[in-house]
Amino acid sequence: MGGGLLGCMIWVFILTIHIPLLINSHFDAGKITNALKDTGLASCAFILAAFYEREG
């Protein structure tokens, strides 16, 4: 449950912080990289939550 909530929290962070920054500054490699890093982090949180839900 904790991993799923962490993934949701990171997705809300991406939607509220990174997406408006990407809309305002097109083709900024640093901002695109940061958004993709956080997307990967959220995805890993969801994967770990699903893995431990099956085991426990």
C-alpha positions as CSV (number, residue, x, y, z in Angstrom):
1,M,0.0,0.0,0.0
2,G,2.8,2.4,0.8
3,G,4.5,1.9,-2.6
4,G,1.3,2.6,-4.4
5,L,0.7,5.8,-2.4
6,L,4.3,6.9,-3.0
7,G,3.8,6.3,-6.8
8,C,0.6,8.4,-6.7
9,M,2.4,11.1,-4.8
10,I,5.2,11.3,-7.3
11,W,2.7,11.3,-10.2
12,V,0.9,14.3,-8.7
13,F,4.3,16.0,-8.3
14,I,5.0,15.3,-12.0
15,L,1.6,16.7,-13.1
16,T,1.8,19.8,-10.9
17,I,5.4,20.7,-11.2
18,H,7.1,19.2,-14.3
19,I,4.3,19.4,-16.9
20,P,3.7,23.2,-16.5
21,L,7.5,23.7,-16.7
22,L,7.7,21.6,-19.9
23,I,4.9,23.5,-21.5
24,N,6.5,26.9,-20.8
25,S,10.0,26.0,-21.9
26,H,10.1,23.8,-25.0
27,F,13.0,21.5,-25.8
28,D,14.9,22.2,-22.5
29,A,16.9,19.0,-22.1
30,G,17.4,19.4,-18.3
31,K,13.7,19.7,-17.6
32,I,12.8,16.8,-19.8
33,T,15.4,14.7,-18.1
34,N,14.1,15.6,-14.7
35,A,10.5,14.7,-15.7
36,L,11.6,11.4,-17.1
37,K,13.6,10.6,-14.0
38,D,10.6,11.2,-11.7
39,T,8.4,9.2,-14.1
40,G,10.9,6.3,-13.7
41,L,10.9,6.7,-10.0
42,A,7.1,6.6,-9.8
43,S,7.0,3.5,-12.1
44,C,9.5,1.7,-9.8
45,A,7.4,2.5,-6.8
46,F,4.3,1.0,-8.5
47,I,6.3,-2.1,-9.6
48,L,7.6,-2.7,-6.0
49,A,4.1,-2.2,-4.6
50,A,2.7,-4.8,-7.0
51,F,5.6,-7.2,-6.2
52,Y,5.3,-7.0,-2.5
53,E,1.5,-7.2,-2.6
54,R,1.7,-10.6,-4.4
55,E,4.2,-11.9,-1.8
56,G,2.5,-10.7,1.3
